[in-house]
Amino acid sequence: MSSSSKNIIKIQSLNKVYGSDFEALKGVNLDIRRGEVLALLGPNGAGKTTLISAICGIVRPSSGVITVDGHDIQRNFRITRSLIGLVPQELTTDSFETVWNTVSFSRGLFGKEPCPDHIEAVLRSLSLWDKKDNMLRTLSGGMKRRVLIAKALSHEPRILFLDEPTAGVDVSLRKDMWKIVEDLKTQGVTIILTTHYIEEAEEIADRIGVINHGKLILIEEKNALMSKLGKKQLLLELTKPLDNIPSEFQNFDLVLSEDQHLLTYTFDSASESHDISEFLIKIQSHSIQYKDLRTKQSSLEEIFVTLVQEAEGDKEGVITAE
């Protein structure tokens, strides 16, 4: 139908109201590109899971339109759902079933013919092959989460939703998950993940979306976002203490540490070369000596916190990061 379109999911004016007055989603507009990794960030209760549930057809929108590969999710639910794999937050599995049977059964639920070769390939890719005959109740929490991913991949979906996929797992397993996501991306699978681990989004996402109070307040390329909104700092470790910052530096955003040995200059990356060169010339002219110089850039976590704080006072909608 629209398989040639660059956007595999299109969301227009999506609203979800629970009860009579709780607005879980407020006018969300979002295009998700074919083959990308999109990370959705937001505080608890921001609307991330509700958005995923609406796209997957689990939650019925109050208003708005969602299309998946050109198909309306309400008019063509079976088609759209067959294109989607969902890994939920909760570890919902049949404790007394084996890994192999659980994953194979999930494939059958989507009307797919049995394909042992595919199930084997999925289990091997998730390091579950040696556990295929184990009952789920014997597995660790991390392994159960891998089984959920295997179930979601059993019917060969083109879109994979990961709702907090690494919640409660250790760091090494989390990095294994990142590798799995990277492998799936190379196969052309579109991946949308929600996460509380900002480093997860920083590591694997192509674009970042930020949701707060049901509104999509920002959607931006990860690298562009960090370039536009990430502050850069130049840190000078001084040879000897500086009593105070000379008045000639009033146009520079400078902070002197309490021990007077570290001078931090925060600057706009867009005018980086000019500002730094001018700053260092002034430093030299004032005979301020330093023994070390290094730069630092804001992490995605710092940017995220800033965006949410700004959104609390912004009632107009999306922050464009321009």
C-alpha positions in Angstrom: 0.0 0.0 0.0 2.4 2.7 1.2 5.5 0.5 1.7 7.6 3.0 -0.3 6.8 5.9 2.1 9.7 6.9 4.4 7.3 7.1 7.3 6.0 3.7 8.6 3.8 5.2 11.3 1.8 8.5 11.2 0.0 9.9 14.2 -2.3 13.0 13.8 -4.0 14.9 16.6 -4.0 12.0 18.9 -5.9 12.4 22.2 -6.7 10.0 24.9 -9.0 10.9 27.9 -9.6 8.5 30.7 -12.8 8.9 32.7 -14.2 12.3 32.3 -11.2 14.6 32.7 -7.8 12.9 32.8 -6.0 13.7 29.5 -3.3 11.0 29.0 -2.4 12.2 25.5 -3.0 15.8 24.2 -2.9 16.4 20.5 0.1 14.2 19.7 1.5 14.5 16.1 4.3 12.2 15.2 5.8 10.6 12.1 8.0 7.6 12.7 10.5 6.8 9.9 10.9 3.4 8.4 14.0 1.6 9.9 14.9 4.2 12.5 15.4 3.8 16.3 13.2 6.3 18.1 13.6 6.8 21.9 10.6 8.2 23.8 11.7 9.9 27.0 9.5 11.3 29.8 8.8 11.3 33.5 6.6 8.6 35.1 3.0 9.1 34.0 4.0 11.3 31.0 2.0 9.2 28.5 4.7 7.1 26.9 3.0 3.7 27.5 -0.4 5.1 26.6 1.0 6.3 23.3 2.5 2.9 22.5 -0.7 1.1 23.6 -2.7 3.4 21.2 -0.5 2.6 18.3 -0.7 -1.2 19.0 -4.5 -1.0 19.3 -4.5 -1.9 23.0 -5.9 1.5 24.0 -8.7 3.1 21.9 -7.9 6.8 21.2 -10.5 9.4 22.2 -9.8 11.2 18.9 -7.1 11.4 16.2 -5.8 9.1 13.5 -3.0 6.5 13.5 -1.8 4.8 10.4 0.7 1.9 10.3 2.3 1.4 6.8 -0.6 3.3 5.4 -3.3 1.3 7.2 -5.7 2.9 9.7 -5.3 1.0 13.0 -9.0 1.0 13.7 -10.3 0.0 10.3 -7.4 -2.5 9.6 -6.5 -3.7 13.0 -5.5 -7.2 12.0 -3.1 -6.0 9.3 -1.5 -3.3 11.4 -1.1 -5.5 14.5 0.6 -8.2 12.4 3.2 -5.6 11.5 4.0 -4.8 15.1 5.9 -6.6 17.8 5.4 -5.4 21.4 7.6 -6.0 24.4 5.7 -4.8 27.4 7.1 -3.6 30.7 5.5 -6.4 32.8 7.0 -9.9 32.8 3.8 -11.6 31.8 4.7 -15.2 30.9 3.2 -18.6 31.5 5.6 -19.9 34.2 4.9 -23.6 33.5 5.6 -23.4 29.7 8.9 -23.9 28.0 10.7 -21.2 26.1 10.3 -22.9 22.8 6.6 -23.5 23.2 5.9 -20.0 24.4 7.6 -18.3 21.5 6.2 -20.7 18.9 2.7 -20.2 20.3 3.1 -16.4 20.0 3.8 -16.9 16.3 0.6 -18.9 15.8 -1.5 -16.2 17.5 -0.7 -14.0 14.4 -1.8 -16.7 12.0 1.7 -17.5 10.8 2.6 -21.0 9.7 5.0 -22.8 12.0 8.6 -22.0 11.1 11.1 -23.8 13.5 14.0 -22.3 11.6 12.9 -18.7 12.4 12.1 -19.5 16.0 15.6 -21.1 16.4 17.2 -18.0 14.8 15.4 -15.7 17.1 16.3 -17.7 20.2 19.9 -18.0 19.1 20.1 -14.2 18.5 18.9 -13.6 22.1 21.2 -16.2 23.7 18.2 -18.3 24.6 18.9 -21.4 22.5 20.4 -23.4 25.4 17.3 -22.5 27.5 14.7 -23.5 24.8 13.5 -26.5 26.9 13.5 -24.7 30.2 10.3 -23.7 31.9 9.9 -20.0 32.2 9.7 -20.1 36.0 13.3 -21.4 36.1 14.7 -18.3 34.3 16.1 -15.2 35.7 14.4 -11.9 35.3 16.8 -10.8 32.6 16.2 -14.1 30.7 12.4 -13.7 31.0 12.8 -10.3 29.4 14.7 -11.8 26.5 11.8 -14.3 26.1 9.4 -11.4 25.8 11.5 -10.0 23.0 11.6 -13.4 21.3 7.8 -13.6 21.5 7.5 -10.1 20.0 9.8 -11.2 17.1 8.2 -14.6 16.6 5.9 -13.4 13.8 8.6 -11.4 12.0 7.2 -7.9 12.6 8.6 -4.8 10.8 8.0 -2.6 13.8 9.2 -3.4 17.4 8.0 -1.5 20.5 10.2 -1.9 23.6 8.5 -0.5 26.7 11.2 -0.1 29.3 13.1 -3.1 27.9 16.0 -3.0 30.3 14.1 -2.1 33.5 15.5 -4.1 36.4 18.3 -5.8 34.5 22.0 -5.5 35.2 24.4 -3.3 33.1 25.9 -6.2 31.1 22.5 -7.5 30.1 21.5 -3.9 29.2 24.4 -3.6 26.8 23.5 -7.0 25.3 20.0 -5.5 24.6 21.6 -2.5 22.9 23.4 -5.0 20.6 20.2 -6.8 19.8 18.5 -3.5 18.9 21.4 -2.6 16.6 21.2 -6.0 14.9 17.4 -5.6 14.3 18.0 -2.1 12.9 20.4 -3.5 10.3 17.6 -5.9 9.3 15.3 -2.9 8.6 13.2 -3.2 11.7 11.8 0.1 13.0 12.3 0.3 16.7 10.5 2.5 19.2 11.6 2.3 22.8 10.7 4.0 26.0 13.3 4.2 28.7 14.3 5.8 32.0 17.9 5.2 31.2 19.0 8.3 29.4 22.3 6.6 28.4 20.3 4.0 26.6 18.8 6.6 24.3 22.1 8.3 23.9 23.7 5.0 22.9 21.3 3.6 20.4 18.6 6.1 19.2 18.6 8.0 15.9 15.9 10.5 17.2 14.7 11.5 20.6 11.1 12.3 21.5 10.3 13.9 24.8 6.8 13.5 26.3 5.5 15.4 29.3 1.9 15.6 30.7 0.6 13.9 27.6 2.2 16.3 25.1 5.0 15.6 22.7 7.2 18.5 23.7 10.1 17.7 21.4 11.1 15.5 18.5 14.6 15.9 17.2 17.6 14.0 15.7 19.8 12.9 18.6 23.0 14.4 17.4 21.3 17.7 16.3 19.6 17.9 19.7 22.8 17.5 21.6 24.5 20.0 19.3 21.8 22.6 19.6 20.8 22.2 23.3 23.9 20.8 24.8 26.0 23.4 26.5 29.8 23.2 26.1 32.3 24.2 28.7 35.9 25.0 28.7 37.6 24.1 32.0 40.9 25.7 32.9 42.9 24.2 35.8 44.8 27.2 37.0 48.5 27.1 38.0 47.8 29.3 41.1 44.6 30.6 42.7 42.7 33.4 41.1 41.3 35.9 43.6 38.5 37.0 41.4 37.3 37.2 37.8 38.5 40.4 36.1 35.7 42.8 35.1 36.9 42.6 31.5 35.4 39.1 31.4 31.9 40.2 32.1 30.7 39.2 28.6 31.8 35.6 29.2 29.8 33.1 31.3 32.5 32.3 33.8 32.5 30.5 37.2 35.4 30.3 39.5 35.5 27.3 41.8 35.5 27.7 45.6 39.2 26.7 45.9 39.9 29.3 43.1 41.9 26.8 41.1 39.3 26.0 38.4 37.8 28.5 35.9 34.8 27.2 33.9 33.6 29.0 30.7 30.2 28.0 29.4 29.7 28.9 25.8 27.4 28.5 22.7 28.7 25.8 20.5 27.4 27.6 17.4 30.1 30.3 17.9 32.6 28.0 19.5 35.8 28.9 17.6 35.4 32.7 17.9 34.4 32.7 21.5 37.2 30.3 22.6 39.9 32.1 20.7 38.8 35.5 22.1 38.5 34.1 25.6 42.0 32.5 25.5 43.6 35.8 24.2 42.1 37.7 27.1 43.3 35.0 29.5 46.8 35.4 28.2 46.6 39.2 28.3 45.8 39.1 32.0 48.7 36.7 32.7 46.3 34.0 34.0 48.3 30.8 33.8 46.8 27.3 33.6 48.3 23.8 33.7 45.4 22.0 32.1 42.6 22.7 29.6 39.7 20.4 28.7 36.2 20.7 27.3 32.9 19.2 28.5 29.5 18.9 26.8 26.1 18.4 28.4 24.9 14.8 28.5 21.5 13.9 27.1 20.3 13.5 30.7 21.1 17.2 31.5 19.3 18.2 28.2 16.3 16.1 29.1 16.0 17.6 32.6 16.2 21.1 31.1 13.6 20.4 28.5 11.1 19.0 31.0 11.6 22.0 33.3 11.1 24.4 30.3 8.0 22.5 29.3 6.5 22.9 32.8 6.2 26.6 32.0 5.5 26.3 28.3 1.8 25.9 27.5 2.1 26.3 23.8 3.2 22.8 22.9 6.2 21.4 21.1 9.7 22.8 21.7 11.5 22.9 18.3 15.1 23.0 19.5 15.8 25.6 16.9 
